[in-house]
């Protein structure tokens, strides 16, 4: 197949989860014998080859009408690529709605990672009106959807009041690149939380949950890996724990992905009592690194972590539940070892790149008919 991925976050540009995913999937498809091109909007027109993947950058307009003109420029490039035979199926993310037009030239698949609108709805925020219109248009015109979780599929349907004509739930792959990296100074024994430090990721309820534990276990520390979400986040956590325990809390900030994974690997427990996740990739990465996981039971939590087998699920609003589950892992080595073993096995079976690639391939074939 001649496959085109639309992705404005393709590395090595500053990128997030979508860019990492598209890079992994594009290379997996190319290794399987498909011709793969990635197209994105950027500061200038350029083309390059990333291993076996052709990457095209279209110069983005900075005019007042740039949201529309940039999408029309992308539309024109895709139409010409289909007409000259270099593209026969297109995948776009739901985020920011990059193709909100009828496109009769070839099938278009929308992958539901997490749109701006669903994110705003989850957390009670606002979404830029132009993004909402573009995201709904992209989903409405292109009703072939792949979702990273059943929860994300259902939530997208209710957010936009739309249903797909064809859909599939295909979990994101977990890709761990081995390598020796230098981690920041870390305590010898610690609990780790990864993600934005703030209420949405459960940072404050985690501090409440571990306060007694940090007091009772002199060797135990708490490490937050991730950017500070609001200016008062550190002060709120210090206030929860008090002056003496605050010395056992470490904020290491945002880290490169490989450094983050190496830091997770040194932890005794990974904890993410997030209020909402579209998928929760970092929890699966912790499982792959051989660390027992405590994860939220909200959103897709039960889809990605099997409670009591590959990890422990918690109520993200209950410090008592989180404290109990952490204690279970720390006090029961047999349980911790079982979670680690089962977690690694689950990653290999359900979250490999090849599993995601083969399922996506099959979905593409049904779209091509």
C-alpha positions in Angstrom: 0.0 0.0 0.0 1.0 3.6 -0.5 0.3 5.2 2.9 0.3 8.8 3.9 0.4 10.0 7.5 -0.5 13.6 8.3 1.4 14.6 11.4 2.6 18.1 12.5 4.6 16.6 15.4 6.8 14.2 13.5 10.3 14.1 15.2 12.8 15.5 15.4 10.5 18.6 15.7 9.3 19.4 19.2 6.6 16.8 19.4 4.3 14.9 21.7 2.7 11.5 21.7 1.2 11.7 18.2 4.6 12.4 16.7 6.2 9.5 18.6 3.3 7.2 17.6 3.4 8.1 13.9 7.2 7.7 13.8 6.9 4.1 15.2 4.0 3.2 12.9 5.4 4.7 9.7 8.7 2.8 10.2 6.8 -0.4 11.0 4.7 -0.1 7.8 7.7 0.7 5.7 9.6 -2.4 7.1 6.5 -4.5 6.1 7.0 -3.4 2.5 4.6 -0.5 2.2 5.5 2.9 0.7 5.1 5.5 3.5 5.2 9.3 3.4 4.6 11.7 6.2 3.4 15.2 5.4 3.4 18.1 7.9 3.1 21.9 8.1 6.3 23.7 9.1 8.4 26.9 8.6 9.5 26.1 5.1 9.0 23.7 2.2 11.3 20.8 2.4 11.7 17.0 1.8 13.9 14.5 3.6 14.3 10.8 4.1 14.1 9.4 7.7 15.4 5.9 7.2 12.8 4.3 5.1 10.1 7.0 5.5 9.8 10.0 3.2 9.0 13.2 5.1 7.5 16.2 3.4 7.1 19.6 5.0 4.8 22.3 3.6 5.4 25.9 4.5 2.7 27.1 6.8 1.1 30.5 6.3 1.3 33.1 9.1 -1.6 35.2 7.8 -4.7 36.0 9.8 -6.5 33.2 7.9 -3.7 30.7 8.4 -5.9 27.9 10.0 -7.9 27.7 6.8 -5.2 28.4 4.2 -2.8 25.9 5.8 -5.5 23.2 5.7 -6.3 24.0 2.1 -2.6 23.8 1.2 -2.4 20.4 2.8 -5.6 19.3 1.0 -4.1 20.4 -2.3 -0.9 18.4 -1.7 -2.8 15.3 -0.7 -5.1 15.5 -3.7 -2.1 15.8 -6.1 -0.3 12.9 -4.3 -3.4 10.6 -4.8 -3.7 11.7 -8.5 -0.1 10.9 -9.3 -0.4 7.5 -7.6 2.0 8.0 -4.7 -0.8 7.9 -2.1 -3.8 5.6 -1.9 -4.8 5.8 1.8 -4.4 8.7 4.3 -4.4 8.7 8.1 -4.9 11.9 10.0 -5.2 12.5 13.8 -8.3 13.9 15.4 -6.3 16.6 17.2 -6.8 20.1 15.6 -8.8 18.6 12.7 -6.3 18.9 9.8 -8.6 17.7 7.0 -12.1 19.2 7.6 -13.2 18.9 4.0 -14.8 16.3 1.8 -12.0 14.3 0.2 -13.3 12.0 -2.6 -9.9 10.9 -4.0 -9.0 8.1 -1.6 -10.0 6.7 1.9 -9.1 8.9 4.9 -8.8 7.3 8.3 -9.0 9.4 11.5 -7.0 8.1 14.5 -8.6 9.2 17.8 -5.7 10.1 20.1 -7.4 12.9 21.9 -8.9 16.0 20.3 -8.8 19.5 21.7 -12.5 19.3 22.3 -12.5 16.0 24.2 -9.6 17.3 26.3 -11.5 20.5 27.1 -14.6 18.6 28.0 -12.8 16.2 30.3 -11.1 18.9 32.3 -13.8 21.6 32.1 -11.7 24.0 30.0 -12.4 25.9 26.8 -11.4 25.0 23.2 -10.5 27.4 20.4 -13.6 27.7 18.3 -11.6 27.1 15.1 -10.2 23.9 16.4 -13.6 22.6 17.4 -15.0 23.3 14.0 -12.0 21.7 12.3 -12.1 18.7 14.5 -15.8 18.1 14.0 -15.4 18.6 10.2 -12.6 16.2 10.0 -14.6 13.5 11.9 -17.8 14.2 10.1 -16.4 14.1 6.5 -14.2 11.0 7.3 -16.2 8.3 9.2 -13.5 5.6 9.2 -12.0 5.8 12.7 -9.3 4.0 14.7 -9.4 4.8 18.4 -6.6 4.1 20.9 -9.3 2.9 23.4 -13.0 2.1 23.5 -13.4 4.8 26.1 -11.9 7.4 23.8 -14.1 6.2 20.9 -17.3 6.5 23.0 -16.3 9.9 24.5 -15.5 11.3 21.0 -18.9 10.1 19.7 -20.7 11.9 22.6 -18.6 15.0 22.4 -19.3 15.7 18.7 -22.6 13.9 18.4 -21.2 11.8 15.6 -20.9 8.0 14.9 -18.3 6.4 12.6 -19.4 4.2 9.7 -16.4 2.0 10.2 -14.3 1.8 13.4 -11.8 -0.2 15.3 -10.0 0.0 18.7 -6.3 -0.5 18.2 -4.1 0.1 21.2 -1.0 2.2 20.8 2.3 0.3 20.8 4.9 0.5 23.6 8.3 1.1 22.1 11.3 1.0 24.5 14.6 1.9 22.9 17.5 0.5 25.0 20.5 2.6 25.8 22.7 3.9 28.6 21.6 7.4 29.6 22.4 9.6 32.6 19.5 10.2 34.9 19.2 13.2 37.3 20.2 12.6 40.9 17.6 10.3 42.4 17.1 8.8 45.9 17.8 5.1 46.3 14.2 4.2 47.2 11.3 6.2 45.7 7.8 6.2 44.3 7.6 7.9 40.9 4.8 9.8 39.2 5.2 10.9 35.6 3.2 13.6 33.8 2.3 17.3 34.3 2.5 18.1 38.0 -1.0 19.4 38.9 -4.5 18.4 39.8 -5.4 16.7 36.5 -2.7 14.1 36.8 -3.6 13.4 40.5 -0.4 15.0 41.9 -2.1 16.4 45.0 -4.1 13.3 45.9 -0.9 11.3 45.5 0.8 13.6 48.0 -2.1 13.1 50.4 -1.9 9.3 49.9 1.8 9.0 50.6 2.2 11.4 53.5 1.9 8.7 56.2 4.0 6.3 54.2 6.8 8.8 53.8 6.7 9.4 57.6 6.8 5.6 58.5 9.3 4.6 55.9 12.5 6.6 56.4 14.1 5.3 53.2 11.1 6.2 50.9 10.9 9.3 48.8 8.5 10.7 46.2 9.7 11.8 42.7 7.6 13.8 40.2 8.8 13.7 36.6 7.2 16.3 34.4 6.6 20.0 33.8 4.8 22.0 36.6 1.3 22.6 35.4 0.7 25.7 37.5 2.9 28.1 39.5 1.4 27.0 42.8 1.8 23.2 42.3 4.9 22.8 44.3 3.6 24.9 47.2 0.4 22.9 47.3 2.3 19.6 47.5 4.7 21.1 50.2 1.6 22.3 52.2 0.0 18.8 52.0 3.2 17.1 53.3 4.5 19.7 55.7 8.0 21.0 56.2 9.7 17.7 57.4 8.3 15.5 54.7 8.7 18.1 51.9 12.4 17.3 52.1 11.6 13.8 50.7 9.8 15.2 47.6 11.8 15.7 44.4 10.7 17.7 41.3 13.0 16.8 38.4 11.0 18.6 35.7 10.5 17.5 32.1 13.1 14.9 30.9 13.9 13.5 27.5 11.9 10.3 26.8 14.8 7.9 27.2 15.9 9.6 30.5 12.3 9.4 31.8 12.2 5.7 31.1 15.6 5.1 32.8 14.3 7.1 35.8 11.1 5.1 36.0 13.1 1.9 35.9 14.8 2.8 39.2 11.5 3.3 41.1 9.9 0.9 43.5 6.4 1.8 42.3 5.0 3.8 39.5 1.8 5.7 40.4 -0.5 7.7 38.1 -3.9 8.5 39.7 -4.9 10.7 36.8 -8.4 12.2 36.5 -8.5 11.2 32.9 -6.3 9.7 30.2 -7.0 9.0 26.5 -4.7 5.9 26.7 -2.1 6.1 29.5 1.0 5.1 27.5 3.4 6.1 30.3 1.8 3.5 32.6 2.5 0.8 30.0 6.0 2.0 29.6 6.5 1.6 33.3 5.2 -2.0 33.0 7.7 -2.6 30.2 10.5 -1.3 32.3 9.7 -3.9 35.0 8.1 -1.5 37.6 4.8 -2.4 39.4 2.1 0.1 38.4 -0.7 1.8 40.2 -3.0 3.4 37.6 -6.3 5.3 37.5 -9.6 3.3 37.1 -11.1 6.2 35.2 -11.3 6.5 31.4 -9.4 3.7 29.6 -7.7 2.5 32.8 -9.4 -0.9 32.9 -8.7 -1.4 29.2 -5.0 -1.1 29.4 -4.3 -2.4 32.9 -5.9 -5.6 34.3 -6.5 -4.9 37.9 -4.7 -7.3 40.2 -2.8 -9.0 37.4 -0.8 -6.5 35.4 -1.2 -3.6 37.8 -3.5 -2.2 40.5 -6.3 0.3 39.7 -7.3 3.1 42.0 -10.0 5.7 42.5 -8.1 8.9 41.6 -10.3 10.9 44.1 -9.4 8.6 47.0 -6.1 9.1 48.8 -7.0 6.1 51.0 -7.4 3.8 48.1 -4.1 4.9 46.5 -2.3 4.5 49.9 -3.7 1.0 50.3 -2.6 -0.1 46.8 0.9 1.3 47.2 1.3 -0.4 50.6 0.2 -3.7 49.0 3.0 -3.6 46.5 5.7 -2.5 48.9 4.7 -5.0 51.6 4.1 -8.0 49.3 7.1 -8.9 47.2 5.3 -11.8 45.7 2.5 -9.6 44.4 5.0 -7.0 43.1 6.9 -9.8 41.2 3.7 -11.1 39.8 2.6 -7.7 38.6 6.0 -7.1 36.9 6.0 -10.5 35.2 2.4 -10.3 34.0 2.9 -6.7 33.0 5.9 -7.5 30.7 4.0 -10.4 29.2 1.0 -8.3 28.5 3.1 -5.6 26.8 4.5 -8.3 24.4 1.1 -9.8 23.6 -1.1 -6.7 23.4 1.0 -3.6 22.9 3.8 -4.5 20.4 4.5 -2.4 17.4 3.9 -5.4 15.1 0.5 -6.1 16.8 -0.6 -2.5 16.2 0.9 -2.6 12.6 -0.9 -5.7 11.6 -4.3 -4.6 13.0 -3.9 -1.2 11.3 -3.0 -2.9 8.0 -6.1 -5.0 8.2 -8.3 -1.9 8.8 -6.7 -0.1 5.9 -7.5 -3.1 3.6 -11.1 -3.0 4.6 -11.2 0.7 3.8 -9.6 0.1 0.4 -12.3 -2.5 -0.2 
